[in-house]
């Protein structure tokens, strides 16, 4: 049975929110090190972090909400030994 679109949208939004938060929290230490050692400007770091956060969050959220393919438990004609 399938969820109504309202519940699917809410589930996707919650998953996106959680993954965005986790990805941002994980990228903050790396961004601070890059900024502190003057490896990249703060604007460049922000641009890269936004792209990485969007890509990671979308890939996790979409993958977790795509319905898995239905595979039969056994192929037809298969015997159990």
GIGIUR-V879767 format. One line per field, one symbol per residue. burial: # if it has 24 or more other C-alpha atoms within 12 Angstrom, else .. A space follows every 10 residues. Layout:
burial=???
This chain:
burial=.......... .#..##..## ..##...... #......... ....#...#. ..#..###.. #......... .......... .
